Structures are given as C-alpha cells and as structure tokens.
Amino acid sequence: MSVRPETAYKVLTTPQMAELLELGSFAGALIDLVDGYVHLSTAVQLTETVDKHFAGQVDLFVAAVDLSRLGDAVRWEESRGGQLFPHIYAPLPLSAVTAHGLLQRDGDGSVLLPGA
C-alpha cells in the first residue's frame, strides 16, 4: 500500500481565492458544490488537473492544503484513470492552507508548488 501525501492542492480562480482569504473558508467551485465535496489533487496530479480542467484560464491560484488539519473530512476516492484523489467533504478552511500563490509553471510546463 502506498503512503498518501499529507499535502494536497486546490486550484482557485481569483474570486475564489479572495473568498477563501476574506471569509476564512471556501465552500467550493460549482463542480465541488455539484459533486458534494471539494476536489483536491496531489503534487503528482496537479499539472494534469490544471491542464484538463483549467486550460486557457489565467490568474489562477494554487493553495497547499495540510490534510492532517481536516480530519475525517478527507476521503481518498478513485477518479481519473483509477487514481486516488483527496476530496474534502466540508468547506476548505483557511487554517488548513499552508501556502498559496499565483499558479506558475517551470520550463517543462509543470505547475510549481506554492511555498516550494
């Protein structure tokens, strides 16, 4: 059995990032609200998530989320290609965000992790 990472990542639009910072929590994007949980990605999954779900969008942010601060609200569930993704069955609290910043890419196109 593989070890699950303690940090996952949420991609946010500028208004969503503002909501998280101003209100201290983020209930979710439309897809999160429809699905009933906040979608996150691991570091390994992040670039593919951005390329698939946020193609062509600008002014995006990436928030690093400490999953240990979310307790039982985190569930690892099968999704794209059978991979396990972390999902939060609660709003994302700012208190669980350890770093955030504008989405940036390195020379090969990979999304850079905030705070790295």
MDTraj code that builds the backbone (N, CA, C; nanometers):
import mdtraj as md
import numpy as np

residues = "MET SER VAL ARG PRO GLU THR ALA TYR LYS VAL LEU THR THR PRO GLN MET ALA GLU LEU LEU GLU LEU GLY SER PHE ALA GLY ALA LEU ILE ASP LEU VAL ASP GLY TYR VAL HIS LEU SER THR ALA VAL GLN LEU THR GLU THR VAL ASP LYS HIS PHE ALA GLY GLN VAL ASP LEU PHE VAL ALA ALA VAL ASP LEU SER ARG LEU GLY ASP ALA VAL ARG TRP GLU GLU SER ARG GLY GLY GLN LEU PHE PRO HIS ILE TYR ALA PRO LEU PRO LEU SER ALA VAL THR ALA HIS GLY LEU LEU GLN ARG ASP GLY ASP GLY SER VAL LEU LEU PRO GLY ALA".split()
xyz = np.array([
    [0.0851, -0.1181, 0.0000],
    [0.0000, 0.0000, 0.0000],
    [0.0888, 0.1233, 0.0000],
    [0.0596, 0.2210, -0.0850],
    [0.1415, 0.3408, -0.0924],
    [0.1030, 0.4395, 0.0169],
    [0.2000, 0.5203, 0.0536],
    [0.1774, 0.6225, 0.1549],
    [0.1085, 0.7412, 0.0891],
    [0.0054, 0.7900, 0.1514],
    [-0.0670, 0.9059, 0.0984],
    [0.0014, 1.0331, 0.1462],
    [0.0139, 1.1312, 0.0573],
    [0.0799, 1.2558, 0.0971],
    [-0.0023, 1.3325, 0.2007],
    [0.0662, 1.4114, 0.2814],
    [-0.0005, 1.4935, 0.3826],
    [-0.0480, 1.6265, 0.3262],
    [0.0060, 1.6644, 0.2103],
    [-0.0314, 1.7915, 0.1480],
    [-0.0980, 1.7641, 0.0137],
    [-0.2070, 1.8351, -0.0110],
    [-0.2753, 1.8299, -0.1404],
    [-0.2944, 1.9742, -0.1866],
    [-0.3471, 1.9912, -0.3069],
    [-0.3519, 2.1236, -0.3684],
    [-0.4891, 2.1523, -0.4278],
    [-0.5324, 2.2773, -0.4078],
    [-0.6587, 2.3246, -0.4635],
    [-0.6283, 2.4383, -0.5599],
    [-0.6815, 2.4295, -0.6818],
    [-0.6686, 2.5358, -0.7803],
    [-0.7899, 2.6270, -0.7646],
    [-0.7637, 2.7565, -0.7562],
    [-0.8686, 2.8551, -0.7317],
    [-0.8590, 2.9701, -0.8320],
    [-0.9730, 3.0215, -0.8725],
    [-0.9758, 3.1437, -0.9522],
    [-0.9491, 3.2612, -0.8578],
    [-0.9259, 3.3775, -0.9153],
    [-0.9012, 3.4959, -0.8322],
    [-1.0180, 3.5239, -0.7371],
    [-1.1437, 3.5235, -0.7839],
    [-1.2547, 3.5464, -0.6898],
    [-1.2646, 3.4369, -0.5817],
    [-1.2350, 3.3134, -0.6168],
    [-1.2392, 3.2049, -0.5185],
    [-1.1300, 3.2226, -0.4134],
    [-1.0105, 3.2639, -0.4557],
    [-0.9014, 3.2881, -0.3612],
    [-0.9387, 3.4023, -0.2682],
    [-0.9997, 3.5065, -0.3227],
    [-1.0440, 3.6201, -0.2415],
    [-1.1465, 3.5748, -0.1380],
    [-1.2382, 3.4876, -0.1781],
    [-1.3382, 3.4341, -0.0848],
    [-1.2709, 3.3588, 0.0287],
    [-1.1757, 3.2742, -0.0048],
    [-1.1039, 3.1980, 0.0977],
    [-1.0352, 3.2911, 0.1958],
    [-0.9672, 3.3932, 0.1449],
    [-0.8942, 3.4858, 0.2320],
    [-0.9875, 3.5753, 0.3129],
    [-1.0950, 3.6221, 0.2529],
    [-1.1863, 3.7148, 0.3209],
    [-1.2775, 3.6454, 0.4212],
    [-1.3291, 3.5286, 0.3835],
    [-1.4254, 3.4595, 0.4699],
    [-1.3600, 3.3573, 0.5630],
    [-1.2364, 3.3203, 0.5315],
    [-1.1680, 3.2203, 0.6133],
    [-1.2027, 3.0779, 0.5758],
    [-1.2825, 3.0610, 0.4706],
    [-1.3135, 2.9268, 0.4201],
    [-1.3659, 2.9401, 0.2779],
    [-1.3641, 2.8274, 0.2083],
    [-1.4122, 2.8228, 0.0709],
    [-1.5034, 2.7028, 0.0575],
    [-1.6301, 2.7283, 0.0242],
    [-1.7293, 2.6215, 0.0142],
    [-1.7084, 2.5350, -0.1090],
    [-1.6470, 2.5914, -0.2123],
    [-1.6194, 2.5136, -0.3322],
    [-1.6610, 2.5846, -0.4583],
    [-1.5991, 2.5419, -0.5681],
    [-1.6378, 2.5878, -0.7011],
    [-1.7675, 2.5178, -0.7392],
    [-1.8264, 2.5572, -0.8493],
    [-1.9526, 2.4975, -0.8925],
    [-1.9428, 2.3456, -0.9000],
    [-1.8354, 2.2929, -0.9580],
    [-1.8188, 2.1470, -0.9688],
    [-1.8119, 2.0820, -0.8312],
    [-1.7463, 2.1505, -0.7350],
    [-1.7386, 2.0974, -0.5988],
    [-1.8777, 2.0916, -0.5355],
    [-1.9519, 2.1991, -0.5523],
    [-2.0860, 2.2048, -0.4937],
    [-2.1775, 2.0989, -0.5552],
    [-2.1671, 2.0800, -0.6863],
    [-2.2485, 1.9788, -0.7547],
    [-2.2109, 1.8387, -0.7067],
    [-2.0795, 1.8124, -0.6955],
    [-2.0333, 1.6791, -0.6563],
    [-2.0446, 1.6534, -0.5061],
    [-2.0562, 1.7582, -0.4261],
    [-2.0738, 1.7417, -0.2822],
    [-1.9443, 1.7355, -0.2034],
    [-1.8330, 1.7710, -0.2657],
    [-1.7040, 1.7740, -0.1971],
    [-1.6093, 1.8665, -0.2725],
    [-1.5064, 1.9132, -0.2018],
    [-1.4050, 1.9990, -0.2620],
    [-1.2977, 1.9095, -0.3229],
    [-1.2759, 1.9259, -0.4524],
    [-1.1755, 1.8485, -0.5257],
    [-1.0356, 1.9007, -0.4952],
    [-0.9445, 1.8109, -0.4645],
    [-0.8031, 1.8433, -0.4478],
    [-0.7223, 1.7495, -0.5353],
    [-0.5951, 1.7831, -0.5527],
    [-0.5017, 1.6981, -0.6266],
    [-0.3740, 1.6849, -0.5467],
    [-0.3057, 1.5741, -0.5653],
    [-0.1732, 1.5595, -0.5067],
    [-0.0752, 1.6377, -0.5937],
    [0.0476, 1.6503, -0.5473],
    [0.1504, 1.7188, -0.6252],
    [0.1699, 1.6519, -0.7603],
    [0.1660, 1.5197, -0.7620],
    [0.1849, 1.4437, -0.8859],
    [0.0687, 1.4657, -0.9827],
    [-0.0509, 1.4869, -0.9330],
    [-0.1712, 1.5013, -1.0155],
    [-0.1986, 1.6452, -1.0589],
    [-0.1329, 1.7417, -0.9956],
    [-0.1699, 1.8826, -1.0102],
    [-0.1600, 1.9345, -1.1536],
    [-0.0507, 1.9110, -1.2220],
    [-0.0352, 1.9643, -1.3578],
    [-0.1426, 1.9096, -1.4505],
    [-0.1703, 1.7808, -1.4424],
    [-0.2746, 1.7224, -1.5277],
    [-0.4116, 1.7821, -1.4938],
    [-0.4383, 1.8055, -1.3665],
    [-0.5651, 1.8668, -1.3260],
    [-0.5782, 2.0058, -1.3867],
    [-0.4731, 2.0858, -1.3773],
    [-0.4771, 2.2216, -1.4332],
    [-0.4963, 2.2153, -1.5843],
    [-0.4204, 2.1290, -1.6511],
    [-0.4311, 2.1182, -1.7965],
    [-0.5689, 2.0712, -1.8411],
    [-0.6298, 1.9827, -1.7664],
    [-0.7594, 1.9254, -1.8042],
    [-0.8770, 2.0168, -1.7692],
    [-0.8733, 2.0757, -1.6497],
    [-0.9912, 2.1481, -1.6007],
    [-0.9797, 2.3002, -1.6032],
    [-0.8597, 2.3528, -1.6266],
    [-0.8402, 2.4976, -1.6217],
    [-0.7676, 2.5501, -1.7463],
    [-0.7672, 2.4737, -1.8539],
    [-0.6970, 2.5129, -1.9765],
    [-0.7430, 2.6499, -2.0241],
    [-0.6466, 2.7355, -2.0546],
    [-0.6774, 2.8673, -2.1085],
    [-0.7149, 2.9717, -2.0049],
    [-0.7345, 2.9317, -1.8814],
    [-0.7697, 3.0280, -1.7768],
    [-0.6433, 3.0952, -1.7236],
    [-0.6564, 3.2205, -1.6884],
    [-0.5440, 3.2959, -1.6331],
    [-0.5790, 3.3420, -1.4924],
    [-0.4809, 3.3953, -1.4245],
    [-0.4990, 3.4466, -1.2881],
    [-0.5522, 3.3395, -1.1943],
    [-0.4941, 3.2216, -1.2037],
    [-0.5298, 3.1122, -1.1138],
    [-0.4334, 3.1090, -0.9968],
    [-0.4813, 3.0587, -0.8863],
    [-0.4003, 3.0410, -0.7667],
    [-0.3945, 2.8931, -0.7321],
    [-0.2893, 2.8556, -0.6608],
    [-0.2764, 2.7209, -0.6069],
    [-0.2590, 2.7341, -0.4563],
    [-0.3403, 2.6597, -0.3820],
    [-0.3313, 2.6578, -0.2363],
    [-0.2847, 2.5201, -0.1916],
    [-0.1825, 2.5179, -0.1073],
    [-0.1341, 2.3937, -0.0463],
    [-0.2177, 2.3685, 0.0786],
    [-0.2707, 2.2489, 0.0910],
    [-0.3626, 2.2144, 0.1987],
    [-0.3031, 2.1021, 0.2836],
    [-0.2914, 2.1277, 0.4131],
    [-0.2432, 2.0260, 0.5075],
    [-0.3617, 1.9361, 0.5420],
    [-0.3613, 1.8171, 0.4855],
    [-0.4746, 1.7257, 0.5035],
    [-0.4912, 1.6803, 0.6475],
    [-0.3848, 1.6798, 0.7244],
    [-0.3943, 1.6360, 0.8644],
    [-0.4798, 1.7306, 0.9476],
    [-0.4978, 1.8537, 0.9017],
    [-0.5801, 1.9513, 0.9738],
    [-0.7288, 1.9350, 0.9449],
    [-0.7633, 1.8419, 0.8558],
    [-0.9029, 1.8277, 0.8134],
    [-0.9707, 1.7025, 0.8669],
    [-0.8951, 1.6182, 0.9346],
    [-0.9516, 1.5002, 0.9994],
    [-1.0325, 1.4119, 0.9073],
    [-1.1498, 1.3723, 0.9550],
    [-1.2366, 1.2789, 0.8840],
    [-1.3049, 1.3392, 0.7610],
    [-1.2886, 1.4707, 0.7398],
    [-1.3498, 1.5333, 0.6216],
    [-1.2807, 1.4904, 0.4925],
    [-1.1577, 1.4355, 0.5030],
    [-1.0815, 1.3940, 0.3854],
    [-1.1113, 1.2486, 0.3522],
    [-1.1420, 1.2267, 0.2261],
    [-1.1589, 1.0899, 0.1757],
    [-1.0776, 1.0761, 0.0479],
    [-1.0099, 0.9653, 0.0347],
    [-0.9344, 0.9341, -0.0867],
    [-1.0240, 0.8477, -0.1733],
    [-1.0566, 0.9001, -0.2925],
    [-1.1508, 0.8310, -0.3782],
    [-1.0978, 0.8190, -0.5203],
    [-1.1360, 0.7090, -0.5828],
    [-1.0929, 0.6817, -0.7194],
    [-1.1575, 0.7793, -0.8161],
    [-1.0756, 0.8284, -0.9073],
    [-1.1251, 0.9199, -1.0089],
    [-1.0457, 0.8966, -1.1363],
    [-1.0071, 1.0014, -1.2022],
    [-0.9403, 0.9980, -1.3318],
    [-0.8375, 0.8853, -1.3432],
    [-0.8619, 0.7930, -1.4353],
    [-0.7680, 0.6854, -1.4621],
    [-0.7474, 0.5897, -1.3467],
    [-0.8429, 0.5842, -1.2548],
    [-0.8312, 0.4940, -1.1404],
    [-0.7434, 0.5476, -1.0292],
    [-0.6912, 0.6693, -1.0440],
    [-0.6080, 0.7285, -0.9397],
    [-0.6922, 0.7667, -0.8185],
    [-0.6309, 0.7627, -0.7017],
    [-0.6968, 0.8104, -0.5802],
    [-0.6704, 0.9592, -0.5646],
    [-0.7781, 1.0346, -0.5478],
    [-0.7693, 1.1792, -0.5284],
    [-0.8226, 1.2145, -0.3898],
    [-0.7647, 1.3152, -0.3251],
    [-0.8187, 1.3609, -0.1971],
    [-0.9388, 1.4524, -0.2199],
    [-1.0459, 1.4241, -0.1499],
    [-1.1669, 1.5050, -0.1554],
    [-1.2004, 1.5491, -0.0129],
    [-1.2475, 1.6731, 0.0011],
    [-1.2862, 1.7250, 0.1320],
    [-1.4381, 1.7346, 0.1357],
    [-1.4970, 1.6661, 0.2309],
    [-1.6430, 1.6705, 0.2487],
    [-1.6772, 1.7745, 0.3543],
    [-1.6344, 1.8960, 0.3291],
    [-1.6578, 2.0127, 0.4148],
    [-1.5980, 2.1317, 0.3408],
    [-1.6314, 2.2528, 0.3808],
    [-1.5628, 2.3675, 0.3211],
    [-1.4131, 2.3619, 0.3526],
    [-1.3335, 2.4199, 0.2643],
    [-1.1893, 2.4274, 0.2856],
    [-1.1604, 2.5439, 0.3793],
    [-1.1092, 2.5174, 0.5006],
    [-1.0787, 2.6272, 0.5924],
    [-0.9413, 2.6875, 0.5630],
    [-0.9309, 2.8176, 0.5751],
    [-0.8033, 2.8856, 0.5556],
    [-0.6983, 2.8323, 0.6529],
    [-0.7415, 2.7869, 0.7686],
    [-0.6485, 2.7344, 0.8691],
    [-0.5742, 2.6096, 0.8219],
    [-0.6241, 2.5426, 0.7193],
    [-0.5574, 2.4233, 0.6655],
    [-0.4647, 2.4572, 0.5490],
    [-0.4679, 2.5808, 0.5029],
    [-0.3847, 2.6238, 0.3905],
    [-0.2484, 2.6675, 0.4438],
    [-0.1442, 2.6000, 0.3992],
    [-0.0093, 2.6283, 0.4494],
    [0.0690, 2.7220, 0.3583],
    [0.0275, 2.7347, 0.2340],
    [0.0909, 2.8251, 0.1382],
    [-0.0041, 2.8449, 0.0217],
    [0.0094, 2.9587, -0.0442],
    [-0.0699, 2.9829, -0.1642],
    [0.0006, 3.0864, -0.2496],
    [-0.0308, 3.0851, -0.3765],
    [0.0280, 3.1823, -0.4673],
    [-0.0284, 3.1656, -0.6066],
    [0.0055, 3.2615, -0.6916],
    [-0.0366, 3.2530, -0.8306],
    [0.0186, 3.1270, -0.8942],
    [-0.0610, 3.0641, -0.9766],
    [-0.0169, 2.9453, -1.0472],
    [0.0967, 2.9835, -1.1414],
    [0.2066, 2.9119, -1.1277],
    [0.3233, 2.9318, -1.2130],
    [0.3697, 2.7963, -1.2635],
    [0.4386, 2.7983, -1.3761],
    [0.4906, 2.6748, -1.4347],
    [0.6416, 2.6858, -1.4521],
    [0.7075, 2.5694, -1.4471],
    [0.8504, 2.5682, -1.4738],
    [0.8735, 2.5496, -1.6226],
    [0.9972, 2.5341, -1.6634],
    [1.0336, 2.5271, -1.8049],
    [0.9690, 2.4142, -1.8819],
    [0.9373, 2.3029, -1.8153],
    [0.8755, 2.1902, -1.8862],
    [0.7229, 2.1942, -1.8811],
    [0.6670, 2.3017, -1.8222],
    [0.5219, 2.3164, -1.8168],
    [0.4572, 2.2652, -1.6913],
    [0.5336, 2.2040, -1.6033],
    [0.4781, 2.1530, -1.4782],
    [0.4403, 2.2687, -1.3864],
    [0.3307, 2.2523, -1.3147],
    [0.2868, 2.3528, -1.2194],
    [0.3820, 2.3512, -1.1002],
    [0.4281, 2.4701, -1.0627],
    [0.5142, 2.4836, -0.9459],
    [0.4283, 2.4844, -0.8196],
    [0.4758, 2.4196, -0.7160],
    [0.4017, 2.4131, -0.5898],
    [0.4245, 2.5412, -0.5107],
    [0.3197, 2.5958, -0.4504],
    [0.3372, 2.7169, -0.3699],
    [0.4228, 2.6866, -0.2467],
    [0.5074, 2.7820, -0.2121],
    [0.5899, 2.7644, -0.0940],
    [0.7107, 2.6769, -0.1151],
    [0.7270, 2.6247, -0.2378],
    [0.8413, 2.5342, -0.2632],
    [0.9643, 2.6127, -0.3031],
])
top = md.Topology()
chain = top.add_chain()
for i, resn in enumerate(residues, 1):
    res = top.add_residue(resn, chain, resSeq=i)
    for name in ("N", "CA", "C"):
        top.add_atom(name, md.element.get_by_symbol(name[0]), res)
traj = md.Trajectory(xyz[None], top)
